[in-house]
Amino acid sequence: MTKKNILHMISPQGNVSPFDVNMACDAGYDLVFPYTNVNLTDIKALVQDAIFSRSVNNAKKTGIFICGKDASLALDMMDMAKKSMVPPFEISVFPDPAGSFTTAAAMVACTEKTLKNKFNTDLNNKNIIIYGGKGIVGGISAIMCAQQGSKCTIVGYDGISNVAKKAEEYKSRFNVDIIPGDGSTDDLNSSYLNDADIIFCAARAGTEVLNKDQMKLATKAKVLADVNAVPPAGLAGVELKDDDTQHYSGALSIGPLTSGDIKVKTQYRMFEKMCSTDKPLYLNFDEALITAREVLSH
């Protein structure tokens, strides 16, 4: 009898995302089970229940997906899950809290492609300003780019305190230097634009962070990328379907539906990898970026 592909979705919140459930089922999982209000201390028992209930040969048909809205907690849960395995009883684990890892990976991969194809360059030594830097999409995209040699500034709409704490956390956890920026006023937001090579916007949906007059200051920018699909755009002038579209600032813009399509395909592909693997996989945001690049190359 053919064993079914089973995915256990673990969330520290009260619900799991219907988006993630649909994606997992479409990618090959036959059964998806949610576990909500899960604490870090619960992970070991849940993982060991999952690994010992099936034979070693069927371990590849079992997976764990970690949800929530906290990137650090999701990564801690993945680390705890990995430590809870008892080889050869071992299964795959994939964290993507609030879709942030795959969303950031898609935005960064699309930007890499534009830099390579349109400017014959890469992310090394680029000055990147990330609005909405306190959030997990902005934070993860900053880490991804800093690991490739970019100078990244995460701008916080509520001042510098919270983004400074994030920058310290990223330095401690990932050994990257991220610069915190104060974006609590329009003038402060604008102050980062003159020297920006790349501008990312991962701010709250439906919030215009930079208006038309402010965007005209970004005369040095090569690429603009906005992940907000709810009007108005976070970066004025960036349209939903922009795909290396000329922006009035002079930069090329990547709209939320363009990177969003790559995000969906990336998450789908990562679920597929878990369903088809012969060995356990631990798919963090590094793997998300690799997968997004694979999607864009086809």
N, C-alpha and C positions, 0 to 999 in steps of 0.2 A: 504494500500500500504506500503510495506517494505521500510523504509528509508535507504538511502545509508550511508556508512561510509565515512566521508569527513575529509581530513587532510590538514590543512593550514601550509605550510612550509615558515618560516620567516627567511630571511637572511640579515645581514647588508652588505653583498657583492653584486656584480653584478649578481651572479648566485647561484642557489642551486645545490647540488650534484646529478648527475644522479644515483649514487650508492644509495643514500638515497631514491630517488624516486622509484627505482626498489624494494628496500627492503620493503618500506611501502606498495606498491601495492601487492607484494607477500604475505605480512603478513595479509592482509585483508582489506586495504583501497580501496574503489571503485574509489574515486576521490582525486587527489592530486593537490593542487594549490600553485604555488610559489609566494612569495612576496619578492622582492629584494631591496637592498639599503635602508633597513628599519633602522630607528634610534630608540633609546630607547624611545624617546618621542612619537613615533608612536604606541607603543604597546597597550596602553589603548584603543584607538579607534578601532584598529583591533580586539582586544579581545572582546570588547563589541558588535561589529557588528556580531561576530561569535556566541556569547552566546544568544543574543536576537532574532536571526533569526529562532531558532528551539525551540520546546516545551521542558520543563524540562525533560520529559521522553525520549526525543531523544538527550539530551545533551551528553550522553555517546558515541554517534555515531559521535561526532565532536572532533577533536584533533588539537593541535598545536605542531609543531616540530620546534625547533630553531637551525639554522645552523650557518655558519660563521667559523672563525678561532681564535676566542678570547674567552677563557673559562670564564673570568670574565664578559665580556659583555653578554655572553649567560646566565650566572647565574643571572645577573642583569635583563635581559629580562624576565627570568622565574619569578623572584620575582615581577616584575612589572605586569606581566600577572596575577599572583595570587592575587595581590592587586586590579586588575581591575575586578575581578569576582564579581557578585552580586547574592549571594546565594538566592534561589536555582538554579539560572542560573549559571552554572559552568561547565567547560570542562577540559580535561586532557592536560598537558603540558610536553614535553620531549625535553630537550636540549642535543645535542650531536655534538658540533662544530667540524667539520673536522673528525668526528668519534672518537674524542679523549677520550671521557668518556668511551665508550664501548671498545676501544682498550686498554686503561690503565687497565680497569677492567679485561679484559681477561688475560693480562700479569700478573697481580697481583694474580688473582685466580689460574692460572696455576702454579705459583710459590708456592702459599700456598699448593696446592695439592702435588707438589713434595716434599716440606719440610715435610709435614705430612706423606706421603707414604714411602719416602725413608730415611728420617732422624728423624722421630718421633718428630718433633718440629714445631714451627710456626714463625711468623714474629716478635714476641716480642724480643727486645734487639738485633736484627740483624743489622749489619752495611751494609747499602745498598748504593751503588754508582750508580748514574743515569747519564749517558752520554746523551747529548742532553737535559739537564735539563732546558734550557730556553724555550723549546717548551711545548705545552700544554699536550701532552701525558706523557712526562717526569715529568712535574709539577704535574699533577693529580695523577700519580702513586706514587710520593713522598708523597703527602697528604694522600692517602689511606694507605700507609704503616706506616707513622708517627702516624696516628690515632690508629694504632695497636701496637705502642710501638717501632717501628724501629727507628734507627738513620739514617737519610737520608741526603745524600750530593748530590746536583744537580750541575753538572759540566758544565760550559759554555766554548765553544770553543773560544769565543771572549773575554775572560777574566772574571773577577769576578763581574764587575759592574752590568751587566744586571741580572745575577742570584741572586745577592744580593738584587736587587729591587724585584724580584719574591719572594724571601724568606721573605722579609718584608711584602709583600702583603698577602702571605699565613698565616703568623703569625696574621695579622690583621683580615683577613676574616675567617680563620678556627681555629685559636688558636693552630697551630702546629709549632714546631721548626724545620725548615729546614736549613741545613748548605749550604752556597754557596761555590763553588769550582772553582778555576782557572784552566781551561784546555786549555790554549792558546798555549802550546807547548807539544811536545811528552813527555818530561821529567815530566812536571806537570801532564799530564794525567796518566802516569805510577805511580806517587807517591801515588795514592789512592788504588792501587791494593793489596798491601801486606796484608792489614787489612780488605779487603772486604769479607763479608759473601755472599753477593748477588750482581750481577752486571746487571743492566738494560741498554740497549742501545735504545734510542728513537731519535737518531740523524737524520739528513737529509738523505733521501733515496739515496742509491748509494755511501755513504761516509764511508770509513774504518776509524773508530775512534781509534781502538787498533789493532796493527799488531800482528803477531804470536809471536815474541819475547816478546812483552809487555804482552800478555795474559799468557805467562809462569810464570809471576810474581804473578798471582792470585792463589797462592797455597792454600790459606785458603778458597777460595770460594766454596760454596755448589751448587749454581744455577747461570746460565747465561741465560739471556733472551734478545733476539734481535727482534725488530718489523720491521726491514728493510728487505723487500722482494726483493729489487733491488740490484743486485750485484755491488760492492763487499759487503760482510757482514760488518755490523758495528763493530762486534766483530769477529775477525779472528777465523776461525775454527767452527763457529756456522753455521750449514747447514739449508736450508729452512725447511726441514721436521723433524728436530731434536725433539724428544719427550722423555725427560729424557735420552738423549744420552750422553755417556761418552765423555767428552772433554779432549784434551791432557793436560789441566791445572789441571785435576782431578775433576773438577766440572761436574754437569749434565747440559746439555744445552737444551733450549726450543727455537725452531726455529720459524720464523715469520709465516709460514703456519700453524703451530700447534696452536699458540695463535690466529692467524687470523681466523681460523675456529671457535674458541670459540667467537671471537668478532662478527662475522657475525651472529651466532646463538643467541648471547646475544641481539644484536640490533633487530633482527627479533622477539625474544620473547617479548621484551619491546613494540614493536608495537602491537603485539598480545594482550598484557595486556591492552593496551589502547582501542583496538577494543572491548574487551570482558568485560570491567569493568562496574559495576553498580554504581560506584561513581567516582568522578574525581581523577585522579592520577597526582602527580608531581614527575617525574622520573629523579632525578639528578644523579650524579655519584655514590652516595651511593647505590641507587637502581640498578645501572648498575653492581656494584660489587656483590650485592646480587643475581642478575639474572645470572651473569657469574658463580657463585658458583652453582646455581641450574642447569645450563646447564651441568657443569662438573660432577654433582652427578648422572646424568642419563646415 
